[in-house]
């Protein structure tokens, strides 16, 4: 385990750090008006990886928060994966030009799978595919659209594109602090052992983090548990100081 396994999420709406509950934009809680300040706190406490999500971009299909990505990249050395509204070649190029190390994509896998295949071939490890599900069905565009595609049928398809890195969010768990979808992640790891799977959604305490890494998850995205102080940065430090 290393610090890159623990990924803190900053979700952006109207230039603010927010968290949603189960993907509901009407269940929004603002945690900070200054995403850079939060990023600097993470950096100063040894966190090395940031999951930066443009929720406005995901909802509208057009990236909104270029300025925040650029500002955080210029003022920290965090490894940033950035997603939300990346739909064309100009978008992904601009994401990297503005300082992201990794482009997080999702809807493109449904809307333009051939372009996703091209990006994976071109950018390889710099592509992180987000798979959002509800009742084992695929959700896209800020979780507004649900497709009648089973998660394993979906992974079968994108697996053939030689995707290396994915994260999977069970929407019903997201923002709930009710514990992750351990059973689902076990099945994914068993069925696709060559995938680097990052767990996302429902993480409620440091024990969840330990158990997810122990069971074979490549990383864990921590969101609400950090903002609600269920997981403290000192708890994360302890994982690496034993």
TAVEN-V39893 format. One line per field, one symbol per residue. psi: psi as a letter, one per 30 degrees, with the letter a starting at -180 (. if undefined). burial: I if it has 24 or more other ideal C-beta (glycine too) atoms within 12 Angstrom, else O. A space follows every 50 residues. Layout:
psi->???
burial->???
This chain:
psi->klfffjjkkjkkkhglklklkhgjffikkkfkgieeeeeeeeefgfkfkk jjkjeeeeefgkkeheeeeeeeefflgkjkkkljgjfleeeeeeeefgfk fkkkldfffeeifeeeeeeeeefcfgkjkkjklkhglkklhggekkkhkk eeeeeeefefghkeklkkkjeffkgfhgklieeeeeeeeeeiffkjkkkk kfkflfeeeeeeeefgkflkkkceeeeghfklefeeeeffg.
burial->OOIIIIIIIIIIIOIIIIIIIIIOIOOIOOIIOOIIOIIOIIIOIIIIII IIIIIIIIIOIOIIIIOIIIIIIOOIOIIIIIIIIIIOOOIIOIIIOIII IIIIIIIIIIOOOOIIOOIIOOIOOIIIIIIIIIOIIIIIIIIOOOIOIO IOOIIOOIIOIOIIIIIIIIIIIIIIIOIIIIOIIOOIIOOIOOIIIIII IIIIIIOIIIOIIOIIIIIIIIIIIIIOOOIOIOIIOOIOOO
